[in-house]
Amino acid sequence: MSRKRKKKKSLRNTLINIVATLLIILSLLLIFNAPIRNMIMVWHTNQYQVSKVDKKTIDKNKEVKTSFDFQHVQSLSTEAVINAQWQAQKLPVIGDFDS
């Protein structure tokens, strides 16, 4: 009978340890939510960096006449950046077999 109790306690302790570990991981994710989100954003942004730009292209872009309306500028949020990067991946739509 004592073996049965030990097995039951062992199973219970294992289950408690698993739940405690999951709660600790969840709490760490919630505590470090902003840094993790920023790290992911920087990681994805680095994938879009231009690696090879020559001086001629930069000079050509500096000479272009443009206008900029500051009243239509919206503040940048992390969600907007991640959403734009997600949209830029151009993933196929499920069920879109014509492409």
N, CA, C and O atoms as CSV, one atom per row, in Angstrom:
chain,resi,resn,atom,element,x,y,z
A,1,MET,N,N,0.808,-1.188,0.000
A,1,MET,CA,C,0.000,0.000,0.000
A,1,MET,C,C,0.854,1.256,0.000
A,1,MET,O,O,0.445,2.280,-0.546
A,2,SER,N,N,2.018,1.194,0.596
A,2,SER,CA,C,2.875,2.372,0.639
A,2,SER,C,C,3.445,2.671,-0.749
A,2,SER,O,O,3.692,3.832,-1.076
A,3,ARG,N,N,3.658,1.628,-1.575
A,3,ARG,CA,C,4.136,1.852,-2.944
A,3,ARG,C,C,3.111,2.621,-3.763
A,3,ARG,O,O,3.460,3.502,-4.549
A,4,LYS,N,N,1.856,2.282,-3.572
A,4,LYS,CA,C,0.784,2.946,-4.291
A,4,LYS,C,C,0.720,4.419,-3.904
A,4,LYS,O,O,0.529,5.276,-4.768
A,5,ARG,N,N,0.876,4.722,-2.627
A,5,ARG,CA,C,0.880,6.107,-2.159
A,5,ARG,C,C,2.076,6.864,-2.717
A,5,ARG,O,O,1.954,8.014,-3.137
A,6,LYS,N,N,3.231,6.209,-2.717
A,6,LYS,CA,C,4.434,6.871,-3.239
A,6,LYS,C,C,4.288,7.175,-4.721
A,6,LYS,O,O,4.683,8.243,-5.188
A,7,LYS,N,N,3.706,6.212,-5.468
A,7,LYS,CA,C,3.488,6.443,-6.888
A,7,LYS,C,C,2.525,7.599,-7.109
A,7,LYS,O,O,2.732,8.437,-7.987
A,8,LYS,N,N,1.477,7.635,-6.310
A,8,LYS,CA,C,0.471,8.682,-6.435
A,8,LYS,C,C,1.088,10.038,-6.102
A,8,LYS,O,O,0.845,11.022,-6.801
A,9,LYS,N,N,1.889,10.089,-5.030
A,9,LYS,CA,C,2.551,11.341,-4.651
A,9,LYS,C,C,3.577,11.750,-5.701
A,9,LYS,O,O,3.724,12.935,-6.001
A,10,SER,N,N,4.277,10.785,-6.253
A,10,SER,CA,C,5.271,11.073,-7.275
A,10,SER,C,C,4.612,11.660,-8.521
A,10,SER,O,O,5.111,12.627,-9.095
A,11,LEU,N,N,3.501,11.077,-8.931
A,11,LEU,CA,C,2.764,11.588,-10.086
A,11,LEU,C,C,2.230,12.990,-9.803
A,11,LEU,O,O,2.289,13.877,-10.655
A,12,ARG,N,N,1.716,13.171,-8.606
A,12,ARG,CA,C,1.196,14.486,-8.219
A,12,ARG,C,C,2.314,15.523,-8.195
A,12,ARG,O,O,2.140,16.634,-8.695
A,13,ASN,N,N,3.455,15.171,-7.620
A,13,ASN,CA,C,4.594,16.095,-7.571
A,13,ASN,C,C,5.089,16.445,-8.978
A,13,ASN,O,O,5.435,17.595,-9.247
A,14,THR,N,N,5.121,15.472,-9.857
A,14,THR,CA,C,5.538,15.724,-11.234
A,14,THR,C,C,4.585,16.687,-11.922
A,14,THR,O,O,5.012,17.602,-12.626
A,15,LEU,N,N,3.298,16.474,-11.715
A,15,LEU,CA,C,2.292,17.353,-12.303
A,15,LEU,C,C,2.409,18.771,-11.742
A,15,LEU,O,O,2.315,19.742,-12.492
A,16,ILE,N,N,2.610,18.894,-10.458
A,16,ILE,CA,C,2.781,20.208,-9.827
A,16,ILE,C,C,4.030,20.893,-10.367
A,16,ILE,O,O,4.011,22.097,-10.625
A,17,ASN,N,N,5.115,20.142,-10.541
A,17,ASN,CA,C,6.348,20.721,-11.077
A,17,ASN,C,C,6.158,21.221,-12.505
A,17,ASN,O,O,6.670,22.282,-12.863
A,18,ILE,N,N,5.428,20.467,-13.321
A,18,ILE,CA,C,5.171,20.883,-14.702
A,18,ILE,C,C,4.339,22.159,-14.724
A,18,ILE,O,O,4.653,23.088,-15.469
A,19,VAL,N,N,3.298,22.216,-13.928
A,19,VAL,CA,C,2.446,23.405,-13.875
A,19,VAL,C,C,3.232,24.603,-13.354
A,19,VAL,O,O,3.096,25.708,-13.880
A,20,ALA,N,N,4.048,24.398,-12.329
A,20,ALA,CA,C,4.862,25.491,-11.780
A,20,ALA,C,C,5.847,26.012,-12.823
A,20,ALA,O,O,6.042,27.222,-12.942
A,21,THR,N,N,6.462,25.115,-13.569
A,21,THR,CA,C,7.402,25.523,-14.613
A,21,THR,C,C,6.696,26.322,-15.695
A,21,THR,O,O,7.212,27.342,-16.152
A,22,LEU,N,N,5.526,25.867,-16.106
A,22,LEU,CA,C,4.766,26.609,-17.113
A,22,LEU,C,C,4.368,27.991,-16.611
A,22,LEU,O,O,4.411,28.959,-17.370
A,23,LEU,N,N,3.981,28.096,-15.347
A,23,LEU,CA,C,3.624,29.389,-14.778
A,23,LEU,C,C,4.823,30.327,-14.696
A,23,LEU,O,O,4.686,31.529,-14.926
A,24,ILE,N,N,5.978,29.797,-14.377
A,24,ILE,CA,C,7.191,30.622,-14.332
A,24,ILE,C,C,7.545,31.125,-15.728
A,24,ILE,O,O,7.888,32.295,-15.900
A,25,ILE,N,N,7.463,30.255,-16.714
A,25,ILE,CA,C,7.741,30.662,-18.102
A,25,ILE,C,C,6.744,31.710,-18.554
A,25,ILE,O,O,7.129,32.698,-19.180
A,26,LEU,N,N,5.477,31.513,-18.251
A,26,LEU,CA,C,4.454,32.484,-18.612
A,26,LEU,C,C,4.691,33.827,-17.940
A,26,LEU,O,O,4.545,34.874,-18.572
A,27,SER,N,N,5.055,33.803,-16.663
A,27,SER,CA,C,5.307,35.064,-15.961
A,27,SER,C,C,6.512,35.788,-16.539
A,27,SER,O,O,6.498,37.014,-16.652
A,28,LEU,N,N,7.551,35.054,-16.906
A,28,LEU,CA,C,8.723,35.692,-17.527
A,28,LEU,C,C,8.367,36.298,-18.878
A,28,LEU,O,O,8.837,37.385,-19.214
A,29,LEU,N,N,7.544,35.607,-19.652
A,29,LEU,CA,C,7.105,36.154,-20.938
A,29,LEU,C,C,6.305,37.435,-20.740
A,29,LEU,O,O,6.459,38.386,-21.506
A,30,LEU,N,N,5.461,37.467,-19.732
A,30,LEU,CA,C,4.678,38.673,-19.472
A,30,LEU,C,C,5.544,39.818,-18.944
A,30,LEU,O,O,5.314,40.979,-19.279
A,31,ILE,N,N,6.528,39.491,-18.127
A,31,ILE,CA,C,7.418,40.530,-17.595
A,31,ILE,C,C,8.265,41.132,-18.715
A,31,ILE,O,O,8.416,42.351,-18.797
A,32,PHE,N,N,8.812,40.280,-19.570
A,32,PHE,CA,C,9.706,40.744,-20.623
A,32,PHE,C,C,9.001,40.837,-21.977
A,32,PHE,O,O,9.632,40.622,-23.012
A,33,ASN,N,N,7.734,41.148,-21.986
A,33,ASN,CA,C,6.947,41.217,-23.207
A,33,ASN,C,C,7.492,42.259,-24.176
A,33,ASN,O,O,7.725,41.949,-25.344
A,34,ALA,N,N,7.698,43.482,-23.714
A,34,ALA,CA,C,8.164,44.559,-24.598
A,34,ALA,C,C,9.565,44.274,-25.148
A,34,ALA,O,O,9.770,44.416,-26.353
A,35,PRO,N,N,10.538,43.880,-24.320
A,35,PRO,CA,C,11.859,43.582,-24.887
A,35,PRO,C,C,11.845,42.434,-25.893
A,35,PRO,O,O,12.553,42.476,-26.899
A,36,ILE,N,N,11.038,41.408,-25.620
A,36,ILE,CA,C,10.956,40.287,-26.561
A,36,ILE,C,C,10.340,40.754,-27.869
A,36,ILE,O,O,10.820,40.398,-28.944
A,37,ARG,N,N,9.278,41.549,-27.784
A,37,ARG,CA,C,8.618,42.065,-28.980
A,37,ARG,C,C,9.581,42.945,-29.782
A,37,ARG,O,O,9.638,42.849,-31.008
A,38,ASN,N,N,10.338,43.803,-29.088
A,38,ASN,CA,C,11.301,44.667,-29.781
A,38,ASN,C,C,12.417,43.855,-30.424
A,38,ASN,O,O,12.876,44.180,-31.518
A,39,MET,N,N,12.850,42.802,-29.744
A,39,MET,CA,C,13.901,41.955,-30.302
A,39,MET,C,C,13.414,41.271,-31.576
A,39,MET,O,O,14.151,41.186,-32.558
A,40,ILE,N,N,12.184,40.787,-31.562
A,40,ILE,CA,C,11.630,40.146,-32.759
A,40,ILE,C,C,11.498,41.152,-33.884
A,40,ILE,O,O,11.769,40.835,-35.042
A,41,MET,N,N,11.077,42.377,-33.545
A,41,MET,CA,C,10.929,43.406,-34.565
A,41,MET,C,C,12.287,43.759,-35.189
A,41,MET,O,O,12.390,43.906,-36.407
A,42,VAL,N,N,13.315,43.893,-34.363
A,42,VAL,CA,C,14.659,44.201,-34.880
A,42,VAL,C,C,15.171,43.053,-35.730
A,42,VAL,O,O,15.797,43.282,-36.765
A,43,TRP,N,N,14.915,41.823,-35.309
A,43,TRP,CA,C,15.368,40.662,-36.067
A,43,TRP,C,C,14.727,40.645,-37.449
A,43,TRP,O,O,15.399,40.397,-38.450
A,44,HIS,N,N,13.411,40.912,-37.500
A,44,HIS,CA,C,12.728,40.937,-38.792
A,44,HIS,C,C,13.143,42.136,-39.625
A,44,HIS,O,O,13.221,42.045,-40.850
A,45,THR,N,N,13.411,43.263,-38.968
A,45,THR,CA,C,13.821,44.462,-39.695
A,45,THR,C,C,15.184,44.244,-40.339
A,45,THR,O,O,15.430,44.724,-41.445
A,46,ASN,N,N,16.060,43.533,-39.666
A,46,ASN,CA,C,17.386,43.270,-40.224
A,46,ASN,C,C,17.304,42.440,-41.501
A,46,ASN,O,O,18.206,42.499,-42.336
A,47,GLN,N,N,16.244,41.676,-41.657
A,47,GLN,CA,C,16.081,40.889,-42.880
A,47,GLN,C,C,15.772,41.779,-44.073
A,47,GLN,O,O,16.018,41.394,-45.216
A,48,TYR,N,N,15.232,42.971,-43.816
A,48,TYR,CA,C,14.865,43.875,-44.896
A,48,TYR,C,C,15.932,44.937,-45.162
A,48,TYR,O,O,15.738,45.797,-46.021
A,49,GLN,N,N,17.035,44.892,-44.452
A,49,GLN,CA,C,18.098,45.872,-44.645
A,49,GLN,C,C,18.682,45.733,-46.047
A,49,GLN,O,O,18.824,44.631,-46.577
A,50,VAL,N,N,19.011,46.865,-46.622
A,50,VAL,CA,C,19.651,46.856,-47.931
A,50,VAL,C,C,21.140,46.670,-47.698
A,50,VAL,O,O,21.771,47.463,-46.999
A,51,SER,N,N,21.689,45.635,-48.278
A,51,SER,CA,C,23.088,45.328,-48.000
A,51,SER,C,C,24.037,45.988,-48.988
A,51,SER,O,O,25.158,46.348,-48.626
A,52,LYS,N,N,23.600,46.149,-50.231
A,52,LYS,CA,C,24.511,46.706,-51.230
A,52,LYS,C,C,23.839,47.874,-51.945
A,52,LYS,O,O,22.959,47.688,-52.786
A,53,VAL,N,N,24.271,49.067,-51.595
A,53,VAL,CA,C,23.796,50.273,-52.271
A,53,VAL,C,C,25.032,51.057,-52.676
A,53,VAL,O,O,25.905,51.334,-51.854
A,54,ASP,N,N,25.095,51.409,-53.947
A,54,ASP,CA,C,26.270,52.156,-54.368
A,54,ASP,C,C,26.036,53.660,-54.218
A,54,ASP,O,O,24.901,54.116,-54.079
A,55,LYS,N,N,27.114,54.405,-54.248
A,55,LYS,CA,C,27.060,55.859,-54.034
A,55,LYS,C,C,26.254,56.544,-55.129
A,55,LYS,O,O,25.585,57.542,-54.860
A,56,LYS,N,N,26.299,56.042,-56.335
A,56,LYS,CA,C,25.560,56.635,-57.447
A,56,LYS,C,C,24.055,56.607,-57.179
A,56,LYS,O,O,23.358,57.584,-57.455
A,57,THR,N,N,23.560,55.510,-56.651
A,57,THR,CA,C,22.132,55.387,-56.340
A,57,THR,C,C,21.731,56.355,-55.227
A,57,THR,O,O,20.664,56.965,-55.287
A,58,ILE,N,N,22.575,56.493,-54.229
A,58,ILE,CA,C,22.286,57.419,-53.129
A,58,ILE,C,C,22.248,58.850,-53.641
A,58,ILE,O,O,21.339,59.604,-53.294
A,59,ASP,N,N,23.225,59.238,-54.467
A,59,ASP,CA,C,23.251,60.592,-55.018
A,59,ASP,C,C,22.035,60.846,-55.907
A,59,ASP,O,O,21.462,61.935,-55.880
A,60,LYS,N,N,21.646,59.861,-56.683
A,60,LYS,CA,C,20.473,59.988,-57.545
A,60,LYS,C,C,19.203,60.196,-56.715
A,60,LYS,O,O,18.348,61.004,-57.078
A,61,ASN,N,N,19.083,59.469,-55.606
A,61,ASN,CA,C,17.919,59.604,-54.739
A,61,ASN,C,C,17.888,60.943,-54.007
A,61,ASN,O,O,16.810,61.454,-53.705
A,62,LYS,N,N,19.048,61.513,-53.720
A,62,LYS,CA,C,19.095,62.815,-53.050
A,62,LYS,C,C,18.607,63.941,-53.961
A,62,LYS,O,O,18.097,64.949,-53.472
A,63,GLU,N,N,18.753,63.786,-55.259
A,63,GLU,CA,C,18.391,64.836,-56.200
A,63,GLU,C,C,16.905,64.828,-56.580
A,63,GLU,O,O,16.443,65.763,-57.233
A,64,VAL,N,N,16.172,63.831,-56.201
A,64,VAL,CA,C,14.767,63.718,-56.575
A,64,VAL,C,C,13.955,64.772,-55.828
A,64,VAL,O,O,14.107,64.944,-54.619
A,65,LYS,N,N,13.090,65.477,-56.561
A,65,LYS,CA,C,12.219,66.490,-55.953
A,65,LYS,C,C,10.982,65.786,-55.399
A,65,LYS,O,O,10.283,65.068,-56.113
A,66,THR,N,N,10.734,66.006,-54.124
A,66,THR,CA,C,9.582,65.383,-53.480
A,66,THR,C,C,8.885,66.388,-52.572
A,66,THR,O,O,9.443,67.430,-52.229
A,67,SER,N,N,7.670,66.061,-52.197
A,67,SER,CA,C,6.947,66.858,-51.206
A,67,SER,C,C,6.528,65.927,-50.080
A,67,SER,O,O,6.313,64.732,-50.286
A,68,PHE,N,N,6.420,66.485,-48.911
A,68,PHE,CA,C,6.090,65.669,-47.750
A,68,PHE,C,C,5.109,66.436,-46.882
A,68,PHE,O,O,5.385,67.568,-46.485
A,69,ASP,N,N,3.977,65.835,-46.586
A,69,ASP,CA,C,2.952,66.481,-45.783
A,69,ASP,C,C,3.028,65.932,-44.359
A,69,ASP,O,O,2.645,64.789,-44.111
A,70,PHE,N,N,3.521,66.745,-43.426
A,70,PHE,CA,C,3.713,66.284,-42.056
A,70,PHE,C,C,2.396,66.075,-41.313
A,70,PHE,O,O,2.377,65.389,-40.291
A,71,GLN,N,N,1.303,66.644,-41.797
A,71,GLN,CA,C,0.018,66.490,-41.113
A,71,GLN,C,C,-0.578,65.098,-41.323
A,71,GLN,O,O,-1.438,64.678,-40.549
A,72,HIS,N,N,-0.147,64.392,-42.334
A,72,HIS,CA,C,-0.663,63.050,-42.596
A,72,HIS,C,C,0.210,61.942,-42.005
A,72,HIS,O,O,-0.037,60.759,-42.240
A,73,VAL,N,N,1.218,62.325,-41.250
A,73,VAL,CA,C,2.118,61.342,-40.643
A,73,VAL,C,C,1.470,60.782,-39.382
A,73,VAL,O,O,0.942,61.525,-38.556
A,74,GLN,N,N,1.520,59.473,-39.251
A,74,GLN,CA,C,0.992,58.811,-38.058
A,74,GLN,C,C,2.155,58.247,-37.249
A,74,GLN,O,O,3.205,57.914,-37.799
A,75,SER,N,N,1.956,58.145,-35.947
A,75,SER,CA,C,3.023,57.604,-35.101
A,75,SER,C,C,3.207,56.123,-35.404
A,75,SER,O,O,2.264,55.420,-35.765
A,76,LEU,N,N,4.430,55.676,-35.249
A,76,LEU,CA,C,4.784,54.295,-35.572
A,76,LEU,C,C,4.625,53.429,-34.333
A,76,LEU,O,O,5.081,53.791,-33.249
A,77,SER,N,N,3.984,52.295,-34.498
A,77,SER,CA,C,3.832,51.360,-33.386
A,77,SER,C,C,4.473,50.025,-33.776
A,77,SER,O,O,4.675,49.731,-34.954
A,78,THR,N,N,4.776,49.252,-32.780
A,78,THR,CA,C,5.370,47.944,-33.015
A,78,THR,C,C,4.425,47.057,-33.813
A,78,THR,O,O,4.849,46.318,-34.701
A,79,GLU,N,N,3.142,47.140,-33.487
A,79,GLU,CA,C,2.158,46.327,-34.186
A,79,GLU,C,C,2.093,46.685,-35.664
A,79,GLU,O,O,1.952,45.807,-36.515
A,80,ALA,N,N,2.198,47.993,-35.974
A,80,ALA,CA,C,2.151,48.427,-37.369
A,80,ALA,C,C,3.358,47.911,-38.149
A,80,ALA,O,O,3.230,47.505,-39.304
A,81,VAL,N,N,4.525,47.929,-37.515
A,81,VAL,CA,C,5.740,47.447,-38.178
A,81,VAL,C,C,5.650,45.948,-38.436
A,81,VAL,O,O,5.949,45.485,-39.537
A,82,ILE,N,N,5.241,45.197,-37.433
A,82,ILE,CA,C,5.149,43.747,-37.593
A,82,ILE,C,C,4.073,43.396,-38.618
A,82,ILE,O,O,4.251,42.473,-39.413
A,83,ASN,N,N,2.958,44.127,-38.606
A,83,ASN,CA,C,1.900,43.886,-39.582
A,83,ASN,C,C,2.387,44.187,-40.998
A,83,ASN,O,O,2.086,43.436,-41.926
A,84,ALA,N,N,3.132,45.272,-41.171
A,84,ALA,CA,C,3.652,45.613,-42.495
A,84,ALA,C,C,4.650,44.561,-42.969
A,84,ALA,O,O,4.655,44.203,-44.147
A,85,GLN,N,N,5.489,44.064,-42.073
A,85,GLN,CA,C,6.449,43.031,-42.449
A,85,GLN,C,C,5.721,41.735,-42.797
A,85,GLN,O,O,6.125,41.021,-43.715
A,86,TRP,N,N,4.664,41.436,-42.074
A,86,TRP,CA,C,3.882,40.227,-42.350
A,86,TRP,C,C,3.229,40.333,-43.723
A,86,TRP,O,O,3.212,39.369,-44.488
A,87,GLN,N,N,2.688,41.520,-44.030
A,87,GLN,CA,C,2.047,41.743,-45.324
A,87,GLN,C,C,3.075,41.688,-46.460
A,87,GLN,O,O,2.752,41.263,-47.569
A,88,ALA,N,N,4.304,42.114,-46.186
A,88,ALA,CA,C,5.336,42.158,-47.218
A,88,ALA,C,C,5.827,40.765,-47.606
A,88,ALA,O,O,6.446,40.600,-48.657
A,89,GLN,N,N,5.561,39.777,-46.780
A,89,GLN,CA,C,6.018,38.422,-47.084
A,89,GLN,C,C,5.235,37.812,-48.235
A,89,GLN,O,O,5.717,36.878,-48.876
A,90,LYS,N,N,4.057,38.310,-48.510
A,90,LYS,CA,C,3.213,37.834,-49.601
A,90,LYS,C,C,3.045,36.318,-49.561
A,90,LYS,O,O,3.379,35.614,-50.514
A,91,LEU,N,N,2.527,35.841,-48.452
A,91,LEU,CA,C,2.287,34.421,-48.298
A,91,LEU,C,C,1.076,34.014,-49.130
A,91,LEU,O,O,0.137,34.798,-49.269
A,92,PRO,N,N,1.076,32.811,-49.682
A,92,PRO,CA,C,-0.077,32.377,-50.479
A,92,PRO,C,C,-1.305,32.193,-49.601
A,92,PRO,O,O,-1.208,31.790,-48.442
A,93,VAL,N,N,-2.444,32.493,-50.168
A,93,VAL,CA,C,-3.702,32.323,-49.472
A,93,VAL,C,C,-4.127,30.858,-49.587
A,93,VAL,O,O,-4.022,30.260,-50.658
A,94,ILE,N,N,-4.596,30.295,-48.503
A,94,ILE,CA,C,-5.020,28.895,-48.525
A,94,ILE,C,C,-6.245,28.781,-49.427
A,94,ILE,O,O,-7.215,29.522,-49.270
A,95,GLY,N,N,-6.191,27.864,-50.353
A,95,GLY,CA,C,-7.291,27.670,-51.276
A,95,GLY,C,C,-7.141,28.464,-52.560
A,95,GLY,O,O,-7.995,28.378,-53.442
A,96,ASP,N,N,-6.051,29.248,-52.682
A,96,ASP,CA,C,-5.810,30.044,-53.888
A,96,ASP,C,C,-4.915,29.222,-54.813
A,96,ASP,O,O,-3.688,29.294,-54.737
A,97,PHE,N,N,-5.545,28.445,-55.680
A,97,PHE,CA,C,-4.799,27.533,-56.535
A,97,PHE,C,C,-4.568,28.101,-57.930
A,97,PHE,O,O,-3.931,27.456,-58.764
A,98,ASP,N,N,-5.087,29.319,-58.193
A,98,ASP,CA,C,-4.941,29.904,-59.530
A,98,ASP,C,C,-3.551,30.504,-59.738
A,98,ASP,O,O,-3.138,30.695,-60.882
A,99,SER,N,N,-2.828,30.801,-58.678
A,99,SER,CA,C,-1.530,31.477,-58.800
A,99,SER,C,C,-0.458,30.555,-59.306
A,99,SER,O,O,0.690,30.971,-59.464
